[in-house]
């Protein structure tokens, strides 16, 4: 069981955490999320196509 005092614990919001560390973690999360989306699109091409069409329709009907 990990030590609750350890700085490696990502759930612990430490005040000494720098903006750079937070940005690195966020960038890693966004890369993982994009990779998961790409994998899902490859595994379920029909669902991906429907999602693309739905997104395109939303973009066409959006008012600036």
Helices and strands as residue ranges (DSSP letters): H 19-43, H 45-61
